[in-house]
Amino acid sequence: MSPDLVNIAYLAAASLFVLGLKGLTHPRTAVRGNRLGALGMLIAVVVTLINQQIVGYQVIIAGIVLGGLIGAIWAIKVPMTGMPEFVGLCNGFGGGASVLVAGAAFIESSLRSSGNLEMQFSAATVVSGLIGAVTFSGSLIAFGKLQGMVSEKAVRFPADHVLKALLLLGSIGVGVMVVLDPGDVNNYWYMVAVASVLGILLVIPIGGADMPVVVALLNSYSGLAAAATGFVLSNNVLIIAGTLVGASGFILTSIMCKAMNRSLSNVMFAGVGGEPPSDGPAMDDIYEGKVKSTSADEVAMLLDSARRVVFVPGYGMAVAQAQHAVRDLTNMLEERGIEVEFAIHPVAGRMPGHMNVLLAEADISYDKLKEMDDANTNFEQTDISIVIGANDVVNPLARDSSDTPLSGMPILNVDRSKTVVVIKRSLSPGFAGIPNPLFAADNCLMFFGDGKQAIQDLTTAVKEA
Amino acid sequence: MSEFVAILTIFVLAVFIGFEVITKVPPILHTPLMSGSNAISGITIIGALLSAGSQYTTLTTALGFAAVVFATINVVGGFLVTNRMLEMFKRKD
């Protein structure tokens, strides 16, 4: 195949990636979009395989079979609640692949040219290796945090910022040496090692509830690493595909930050979610004598006369695996002519869109899932809001105060509905570590218990009422 | 135009396309967007195939092999899981 034909095939693949992502702008066209993307990938792979540069296929076949099996089994088995871990680890693999490809290309070119490499080539290799290594090790830590293998808390230690700055400067320094003396390929691996330590230290101090930002940011990095590899290989499809992913991750990162009213540097470096803040309103003052506990029967009675009910899910719903129980309750309420909707905060859960996927898995139609701005226009007309496993995203202090860690974060205004039922194990604070005055509000009832069990009890009570 | 400027041009234009297309993806599809874009970032598989297939030295072949495995997991796993998720978003009537 002539180089022109190969490049035209790559152009077709890149176009299919763009069309595929465009398909993701609506649930109706999304399945087709994803398949277009897969088709693009198939074209790119096949064209590469019939390229004359390839002399032996055994290693390639072994790699594809092994990777394909792992990927396919994992994709089929992973539960929807495990999607943050899945995406987190995949980001890491993408970064790791970029490190290895750039490294292999660098070694090969360095040997072929006996160390006389163009500066552009070595510089691209360095960028690819740096970003790839940070993505790889950072993603492993993010995965560990999501799995509970690494502390979910924001782990800080003295002078950690200084150490990170030194590691960054150090890895860039070794990178400059790679560019200046491309004959010594070992420097590349030293740089990768330093950057890997940096990746670990960058993610360790970020708390569990900030994982949506981290996973989105690492997603962006994995794309940028692929694009940098494209500069190494002078390959357009790598550049285009990598850049699309980089842009996607970047946009998601900024959406997540905006939804928490925090800057990216605050998420990355402030260590939010370590020790609870000592200042701020004391729990006892807010809760004492004002919290009303309720039961399934009482809530069922309220639901009996309700016309409009809104569920507000949070990470707790995912932990309790309560989405199917919520679907059963939703169906029962709808059978009784009650309008049911879901109000979803952008940072609810552990990755962008986490709640939507869980509810879709439970067969809840996507037109019932409302975004924050849309949902907030309707709480005044809502008879009962049922908060399940969410806390900070419904904390009125974020809206009404100016001196708490949550202040300024946009919230779901559930406190404006006629009655709020909060399903929660205890009055323990959310990730921000501050009490939630909603729990003590006049129109709020606390339904203490496990999310799934509580919803099931409620369904039984409604059935019997 | 040097080769570097040519690929830099492509990079910059891809940035604009990326922003245009992705900002239109609604929040309910953000998780499939992430897993799907993950699969697309598995495009490094192309570089991995070249390294593993050119068999220049044992080391580059081994690095290429590991890269093929990583990238294939991303590609196959990413597209399959995204498909699985998106099938659930189909409207139930």
Chai-1 contact restraints between the chains, C-beta under 6 A:
chainA,res_idxA,chainB,res_idxB,connection_type,confidence,min_distance_angstrom,max_distance_angstrom,comment,restraint_id
A,F17,B,I40,contact,1.0,0.0,6.0,A-B,restraint_1
A,L21,B,V21,contact,1.0,0.0,6.0,A-B,restraint_2
A,K22,B,V21,contact,1.0,0.0,6.0,A-B,restraint_3
A,L24,B,V25,contact,1.0,0.0,6.0,A-B,restraint_4
A,L24,B,L29,contact,1.0,0.0,6.0,A-B,restraint_5
A,L24,B,L33,contact,1.0,0.0,6.0,A-B,restraint_6
A,T25,B,K24,contact,1.0,0.0,6.0,A-B,restraint_7
A,T25,B,V25,contact,1.0,0.0,6.0,A-B,restraint_8
A,P27,B,F89,contact,1.0,0.0,6.0,A-B,restraint_9
A,A30,B,L86,contact,1.0,0.0,6.0,A-B,restraint_10
A,V31,B,L86,contact,1.0,0.0,6.0,A-B,restraint_11
A,N34,B,G36,contact,1.0,0.0,6.0,A-B,restraint_12
A,N34,B,T82,contact,1.0,0.0,6.0,A-B,restraint_13
A,N34,B,N83,contact,1.0,0.0,6.0,A-B,restraint_14
A,N34,B,L86,contact,1.0,0.0,6.0,A-B,restraint_15
A,G37,B,I40,contact,1.0,0.0,6.0,A-B,restraint_16
A,A38,B,F79,contact,1.0,0.0,6.0,A-B,restraint_17
A,M41,B,V75,contact,1.0,0.0,6.0,A-B,restraint_18
A,A44,B,I46,contact,1.0,0.0,6.0,A-B,restraint_19
A,T48,B,I46,contact,1.0,0.0,6.0,A-B,restraint_20
A,T48,B,L49,contact,1.0,0.0,6.0,A-B,restraint_21
A,Q53,B,L50,contact,1.0,0.0,6.0,A-B,restraint_22
A,Q53,B,S54,contact,1.0,0.0,6.0,A-B,restraint_23
A,I54,B,G53,contact,1.0,0.0,6.0,A-B,restraint_24
A,V55,B,Q55,contact,1.0,0.0,6.0,A-B,restraint_25
A,G56,B,Q55,contact,1.0,0.0,6.0,A-B,restraint_26
A,V59,B,A52,contact,1.0,0.0,6.0,A-B,restraint_27
A,V59,B,T61,contact,1.0,0.0,6.0,A-B,restraint_28
A,V59,B,F65,contact,1.0,0.0,6.0,A-B,restraint_29
A,I60,B,L49,contact,1.0,0.0,6.0,A-B,restraint_30
A,I60,B,A52,contact,1.0,0.0,6.0,A-B,restraint_31
A,I60,B,G53,contact,1.0,0.0,6.0,A-B,restraint_32
A,G63,B,A52,contact,1.0,0.0,6.0,A-B,restraint_33
A,G63,B,F65,contact,1.0,0.0,6.0,A-B,restraint_34
A,G63,B,V68,contact,1.0,0.0,6.0,A-B,restraint_35
A,G63,B,V69,contact,1.0,0.0,6.0,A-B,restraint_36
A,I64,B,T72,contact,1.0,0.0,6.0,A-B,restraint_37
A,L66,B,V69,contact,1.0,0.0,6.0,A-B,restraint_38
A,G67,B,V69,contact,1.0,0.0,6.0,A-B,restraint_39
A,G67,B,T72,contact,1.0,0.0,6.0,A-B,restraint_40
A,G67,B,I73,contact,1.0,0.0,6.0,A-B,restraint_41
A,G68,B,T72,contact,1.0,0.0,6.0,A-B,restraint_42
A,G68,B,V76,contact,1.0,0.0,6.0,A-B,restraint_43
A,I70,B,I73,contact,1.0,0.0,6.0,A-B,restraint_44
A,G71,B,I73,contact,1.0,0.0,6.0,A-B,restraint_45
A,G71,B,V76,contact,1.0,0.0,6.0,A-B,restraint_46
A,G71,B,G77,contact,1.0,0.0,6.0,A-B,restraint_47
A,A72,B,V76,contact,1.0,0.0,6.0,A-B,restraint_48
A,W74,B,G77,contact,1.0,0.0,6.0,A-B,restraint_49
A,A75,B,G77,contact,1.0,0.0,6.0,A-B,restraint_50
A,A75,B,L80,contact,1.0,0.0,6.0,A-B,restraint_51
A,A75,B,V81,contact,1.0,0.0,6.0,A-B,restraint_52
A,M83,B,T31,contact,1.0,0.0,6.0,A-B,restraint_53
A,V87,B,M34,contact,1.0,0.0,6.0,A-B,restraint_54
A,V87,B,S35,contact,1.0,0.0,6.0,A-B,restraint_55
A,C90,B,N38,contact,1.0,0.0,6.0,A-B,restraint_56
A,C90,B,N74,contact,1.0,0.0,6.0,A-B,restraint_57
A,C90,B,G78,contact,1.0,0.0,6.0,A-B,restraint_58
A,F93,B,F70,contact,1.0,0.0,6.0,A-B,restraint_59
A,F93,B,I73,contact,1.0,0.0,6.0,A-B,restraint_60
A,F93,B,N74,contact,1.0,0.0,6.0,A-B,restraint_61
A,G94,B,S41,contact,1.0,0.0,6.0,A-B,restraint_62
A,G94,B,N74,contact,1.0,0.0,6.0,A-B,restraint_63
A,G96,B,F70,contact,1.0,0.0,6.0,A-B,restraint_64
A,A97,B,T44,contact,1.0,0.0,6.0,A-B,restraint_65
A,A97,B,A67,contact,1.0,0.0,6.0,A-B,restraint_66
A,A97,B,F70,contact,1.0,0.0,6.0,A-B,restraint_67
A,A97,B,A71,contact,1.0,0.0,6.0,A-B,restraint_68
A,S98,B,T44,contact,1.0,0.0,6.0,A-B,restraint_69
A,L100,B,L63,contact,1.0,0.0,6.0,A-B,restraint_70
A,L100,B,A66,contact,1.0,0.0,6.0,A-B,restraint_71
A,L100,B,A67,contact,1.0,0.0,6.0,A-B,restraint_72
A,V101,B,T44,contact,1.0,0.0,6.0,A-B,restraint_73
A,V101,B,G47,contact,1.0,0.0,6.0,A-B,restraint_74
A,V101,B,A48,contact,1.0,0.0,6.0,A-B,restraint_75
A,V101,B,S51,contact,1.0,0.0,6.0,A-B,restraint_76
A,V101,B,A67,contact,1.0,0.0,6.0,A-B,restraint_77
A,G103,B,L63,contact,1.0,0.0,6.0,A-B,restraint_78
A,A104,B,S51,contact,1.0,0.0,6.0,A-B,restraint_79
A,A104,B,T60,contact,1.0,0.0,6.0,A-B,restraint_80
A,A104,B,L63,contact,1.0,0.0,6.0,A-B,restraint_81
A,A104,B,G64,contact,1.0,0.0,6.0,A-B,restraint_82
A,I107,B,T60,contact,1.0,0.0,6.0,A-B,restraint_83
A,E108,B,Y56,contact,1.0,0.0,6.0,A-B,restraint_84
A,E108,B,T60,contact,1.0,0.0,6.0,A-B,restraint_85
A,Q120,B,F4,contact,1.0,0.0,6.0,A-B,restraint_86
A,N219,B,M34,contact,1.0,0.0,6.0,A-B,restraint_87
A,S222,B,S41,contact,1.0,0.0,6.0,A-B,restraint_88
A,G223,B,S41,contact,1.0,0.0,6.0,A-B,restraint_89
A,A226,B,S41,contact,1.0,0.0,6.0,A-B,restraint_90
A,A226,B,I43,contact,1.0,0.0,6.0,A-B,restraint_91
A,A226,B,T44,contact,1.0,0.0,6.0,A-B,restraint_92
A,T229,B,T44,contact,1.0,0.0,6.0,A-B,restraint_93
A,T229,B,G47,contact,1.0,0.0,6.0,A-B,restraint_94
A,L233,B,G47,contact,1.0,0.0,6.0,A-B,restraint_95
A,N236,B,I10,contact,1.0,0.0,6.0,A-B,restraint_96
A,L238,B,I43,contact,1.0,0.0,6.0,A-B,restraint_97
A,I239,B,I7,contact,1.0,0.0,6.0,A-B,restraint_98
A,I239,B,I10,contact,1.0,0.0,6.0,A-B,restraint_99
A,I239,B,F11,contact,1.0,0.0,6.0,A-B,restraint_100
A,I240,B,A14,contact,1.0,0.0,6.0,A-B,restraint_101
A,A241,B,I40,contact,1.0,0.0,6.0,A-B,restraint_102
A,A241,B,I43,contact,1.0,0.0,6.0,A-B,restraint_103
A,T243,B,F11,contact,1.0,0.0,6.0,A-B,restraint_104
A,T243,B,A14,contact,1.0,0.0,6.0,A-B,restraint_105
A,T243,B,V15,contact,1.0,0.0,6.0,A-B,restraint_106
A,T243,B,G18,contact,1.0,0.0,6.0,A-B,restraint_107
A,L244,B,G18,contact,1.0,0.0,6.0,A-B,restraint_108
A,V245,B,S37,contact,1.0,0.0,6.0,A-B,restraint_109
A,V245,B,I40,contact,1.0,0.0,6.0,A-B,restraint_110
A,V245,B,S41,contact,1.0,0.0,6.0,A-B,restraint_111
A,A247,B,G18,contact,1.0,0.0,6.0,A-B,restraint_112
A,A247,B,F19,contact,1.0,0.0,6.0,A-B,restraint_113
A,A247,B,I22,contact,1.0,0.0,6.0,A-B,restraint_114
A,S248,B,I22,contact,1.0,0.0,6.0,A-B,restraint_115
A,S248,B,S37,contact,1.0,0.0,6.0,A-B,restraint_116
A,I251,B,I22,contact,1.0,0.0,6.0,A-B,restraint_117
A,P352,B,H30,contact,1.0,0.0,6.0,A-B,restraint_118
A,G353,B,H30,contact,1.0,0.0,6.0,A-B,restraint_119
A,G353,B,T31,contact,1.0,0.0,6.0,A-B,restraint_120
A,N356,B,I28,contact,1.0,0.0,6.0,A-B,restraint_121
A,V357,B,T31,contact,1.0,0.0,6.0,A-B,restraint_122
A,V357,B,M85,contact,1.0,0.0,6.0,A-B,restraint_123
A,A360,B,M88,contact,1.0,0.0,6.0,A-B,restraint_124
A,A360,B,F89,contact,1.0,0.0,6.0,A-B,restraint_125
A,E361,B,M88,contact,1.0,0.0,6.0,A-B,restraint_126
A,S365,B,K92,contact,1.0,0.0,6.0,A-B,restraint_127
A,Y366,B,I28,contact,1.0,0.0,6.0,A-B,restraint_128
A,Y366,B,F89,contact,1.0,0.0,6.0,A-B,restraint_129
A,L369,B,I28,contact,1.0,0.0,6.0,A-B,restraint_130
A,E371,B,P27,contact,1.0,0.0,6.0,A-B,restraint_131
